């Protein structure tokens, strides 16, 4: 019997020591913040900030035809769909609504980490650091612009998340959010490349910053802020795009060629100032793919044209804006 007790005591000792080792863990109420230090790390991190644009919840899929953005010009034409933003019947728990909110704040947090890394003065080319900072500032501001357009007052978070305790962040008045957007984009304009220097539409350039700033100012001039002083600013930013002789922006003489260029993966930085980049065809491990033509184009099952669902149809209001015979 003594041997049994010895074995039992030994087992308990091992068990208790194992529990002690097992329970002796690091606190999990904070995140380890690792800064980007090299040029490659910063470039990869910036690519992560851009990556949000192509996400399924954003321009990759849902945002282009399931968020009610077509307004007076179009309507979602799937009769079997009874709920969702696309048919103006939804709640705050809607997956499409939550998906957009989440992915935009993911992008903001990624941008905040890049900016925090740059504040550590990494040993990289100053010109590279400035360009990355400018593009990151713009993208963070753009994500906030989409948020404030759709939700009004939203939490304004300007540093990377490191504490899991303080998850409840109050809403910031939309006027303050717009001030941050304008300030970040204004600063970004001086730091990013010109359209000619960049050479393609997938990177944020001075032209992209100016064009979006014109849009931001127009939004501020209208409801609900009604800051009519912004009309003059919108005009000023738009004229900077128009009068930029270096980039030489102009409309393509053949409107259809704009879409042919997209389909053939060709850049035209004169006409197309800023584009969302995609990589993949949804047939292999690279699942990201743009669905503009597949979801918004004319409905088609033709082998020649390809499969297109045609989720959005034009309203009579839009149709009547065109002159008779206008192709």
N, C-alpha and C positions, 0 to 999 in steps of 0.2 A: 504493500500500500504506500510505503514511503516514496518508492520510486515514482508512483503516479502523481503524488503531490509535487515532487521535484520537477517532473515534466510539466505539470500544470503551471507551476510558478515560473518556469523557464519560458513557457509559451506566452504567459501573460506579460512577462518582462519584454519579450521580443515584440509583442503586439503593441504595448504601450510606447515603447521606444519608436516603433514604426509610425504610430499615430502622431507622436511628437514631431518626428521628421516630416510627416505628411502635412501636418497642420501649420508648420513653421513656414509660411509663405510670405511673399512680398505683398504689400497692400495693392489692391486692384482698383482703387478709387482715383488713380491718376494715370496719365499716359506718359510714356517716355518720349520726350521731344528730341528728335534727331534732325539736325539742320543739314541742308545740302551744302556741300563745300567745294566741289569741283565743277568745272564747266560742263562736263557730261552730266553730272547729277542735276545741275540746274536746268539744263536743256530737257532732260527726261521729265523732271518735275513740271516744267512749263507745258510739255506735251500732255501731262496728266490734267492740267487745268483746261487746255483746249479740248481734251477728250470728252468733257461734259457735253459739249455742243452736239456731238453725234450720238449721244445716248438715246436709247429707245424712248425714254420718257420725254425727251426734248425733240430736237430737229430730226433725230433718227426715225421717229415714227409718230408718237402720239400728238405732239404739239402742232404738227402741220395740218392735222385734219380732225382732231378730236377735242379741241379746247374751245370751240366756238369762235375762232379767230376770223372766220370768213364773213361774219357779220351780215351786212346788207348785200354782199356780192355773191354769196353762195349758201348752200345748205347741205347738211349731211343726209344722203339719200338712201340709207339702209332702213327699210321699213321695220325690220325685225329688232332693231335697236330701240329700246324704250327708255333707257336710263343712261346718264352720262352728260358731261359738259357739252358734247356735240349736239345733243337734243335739248339742252337747257333744262335738264331734270336730274339733279344730283345733290349730294350732301357733302359735308366736309370729309366724310370717310371714303369718298370715291377714290378708287385706285389710281386713276389718271391724275386727279388733282394732287393726291398725296405724292405720287411719283415725281411730278414736276417740282413740287416744293422740296422734296428730299434731294433730288439730283442738283438743284441750284445751290442748296446749302453745302452739298458735298464739294461743288466747284469752288465756292467761297472759302471753305476751309482749306482746300488745296492751295488756293491762291494766297491765303494768309500765311501758310507755312513757307511758301516760296519767298514772300516779302520779308518774313521774319528771318529767313536764312540770309537774305541780302543785307539785312541790318547788321549781321555779324561780320560784315566786311570780308567775305571770302577772297582768297588770293586768285582772282580771275581777271581777265581783261576788263577794264572799266567800261569800255564801249559795249561789250557783251552784257555786262551786268545792267547797264542802263537800258538796253533793248529789252532784256528779260523783265526788268522792273516795269517798263512802260506797257508791255503786252499784258503782264499779269494784272497791273492796276486796271487796265481797260476791261479785261475779261471779268474781274471781280465786280467792277461797276456795271458791266452789262448784265451780269446775273442778277444784281440788285435791281436793275431797271426792269427786267422781266418780272421779278417778284413784286415790286411796288406797283407796276401796271395792273397786275391781277389781284393783289391782296391789299393794297393801300399801305397802312402802317404795318411794318414788319420788323423783326429783330435785326438790329444793325450790329454785326459781329465783325470786328476788325483785327482779331488776333487768333492764332490757331487754338483749337480746343485741346486743353491739357488736363482738365479737371472733370471727372465724371459725376461729381457731386452737384455742381451748379448747372443743371441741365435746363432749368426754367429761365429763359431770357425774355424780358419784357419787350413789347412792341415799341418801336421808335416812330414818332410822327413822320408821315411821308415827306413833309417838307425837309426834315433833317436828312432823310435817306437820299432825296434828290440832291441836296447840297453836297453830300459825300460823292454821289455819282458824278456830278459836274466837276467837282474838285479833282477826283481821280482821273477822269478822262482828260481834263485840261492839262494835267501834269503829264499824262501819257503821250499827248500829242508831241511834246518836245523830245521824248525819249525813243519813240519807235522809228522805224525806217520809213522812207517814202515808198510809194507803190512801185516806182521804178527800181529802187534799190532792192526791194524784196523780190520782185519779178514774178510773183504769183499771188493769187487771191486767197490762199489758205492761211496767210499770216496777217495779223493786225498791223495796219500801216497808218500813216498820217491821214490818208484819205478815208479809211474806215472809221478812224476816231472822229474826224470832222463830220462825216455823214451821219453817224449815230448820234453825235452831239446835237446836230440839227433836229433829229427825231426826238431826242430827250427834251429839248427846249420846246418843241411843238406840243409835246404831251403836257408839259408844265403849264403852257399857256392855256390849255383847255381844262375841262372838268377833271378832277374836283378842285385843283389849286387855283385855276383861273388867273395865273400870273401873266398878264398880257404883255409885260415888259420882255418876256422871253421870245416873243415873235421876232423882234429885231435881232436877238442873238441867234435864233434859228436861221434867219436870212444870212447873217454874217458867216456862220459855219458852212452853210450850203454854198455860198459864193467862194469860199476857200477851195472847195472841191472843184467848182466850175472854172475858177480862174487859175488853177494850178497848171502852169504851162509845162512844168517838168514832167508831170504824170500824164498830162494831155487827155484827160477823161472825155469820152464822147459816147453817144449812143451808137450802137451798131446799125448800119443802114438796113440790114435785113433782120427783123425781129425774130424770125424763126431760127436764125443761126445761133442766137443766144442759147437756145435749148439744145440744138445740135452739138454745140461746143461742150455743154455739160455732159451730154450722153457719150461723147467721144473723149471725155476727160481732157479737154483742151482749156487752157487759161486764156482769157481775154481781159487783161487788167485795165483796159480802157473803158470797157462797158461794165464789167462785173468787179466791183470794188472789194467785196469781202465774201468769201464762201466758206461753208462748213465742209470740212474734209471727211471722207469716209474711206474705209478700207475693208473690203470683203464683199461677198456676194450671198451670204446666208446659206451657203452650200458646204462650208467646211469649217475649220476652227476659227476662221475670221468671220464672225457673225455680224459685225457692224456693216450696215449698208444703208444708203439713202433711199427713201421710198417716195420721193416727190412724184416721179413719173408713175410709179406703180399704184400709188394711193390717190393722187390728185389728177392724173391724166385722164384722157377719154377711156371709157371702159373698153377692154379689148381682151380677146383670147387668141388673137392671131399669132401664128408662129413668126411671121415677118416682123410685126410690131412688138410682140411680147405680151405678157400677162399684165393687165392693168385693171384695178378694181374700180376706179372712178368714184371714190367715196363722196366727193364734193361735186354738186351740180350748180351751174350758174343760175341766179335768180333772173326773173324777167326785168328787174330793175337794172341789173348789169347789162343784160342783152340789149336793152333799149338805149344804152349810152353810146352804142356803136352806130355809125352811119350805115345806111343801106349799101351793101356791096363791100364793106370793110372786111378784108380777109382776117 
